[in-house]
């Protein structure tokens, strides 16, 4: 599903070059549930941005489902982001003036899906995350945990090949965090490939595999021995 080889990312600030990723090699198979961990500045978020086609690497090869992402145009990358990747962010990124249903429909508008099909698919996605009864509410009328479930519904509505979550529980309390990780586990059990960035060990134990970054390199890659299953 995901294969990166010798991936390098560099930044320049004030004439000083900083290497954020130092030749990363990693494979994530279809159906895996992987967490990416590491302290601030370790390169984990930079790596996630490259996997999500939000940023370009400066060297190496990245293949998503067998397709080389390295030389795609901006429009081609935008298509991949819309069709093949579902994003979940810490800040939810919901539009407050729209209803929950309309927020979930957004990715399909960009895909040219008909109004009738958009509504049906959005309702089905919200039902999967347990929010079918909230479709007429706006995002400021529901809790933080519910907002993140809306964000997950929006991420899966186009049936992406992989779900990428960047600190999805960072703004949530313990109860809401557990509810969100249950949703991810259920999606993974249905066959979704999930890649999640987190700095919280208590959250990573809900996944199947933990890849740890430090100083732009992978320092460990292990299966979760005492995994929590909800």
Secondary structure, 3 states (H helix, E strand, C coil): CEEEEEEEEEEEECCEEEEEEEEEEEEECCCCEEEEECCCCCCHHHHHHHHCCCCCCCEEEEEECCEECCCCCHHHHHHHHHHHEEEEECCCCCCCCCEHHHHHHHHHHHHCCCHHHHHHHHHHHHHHCCCHHHCCCEHHHCCHHHHHHHHHHHHHCCCCCEEEEECCCCCCCHHHHHHHHHHHHHHHHCCCEEEEECCCHHHHCCCCEEEEEECCEEEEEEECCCCCCC
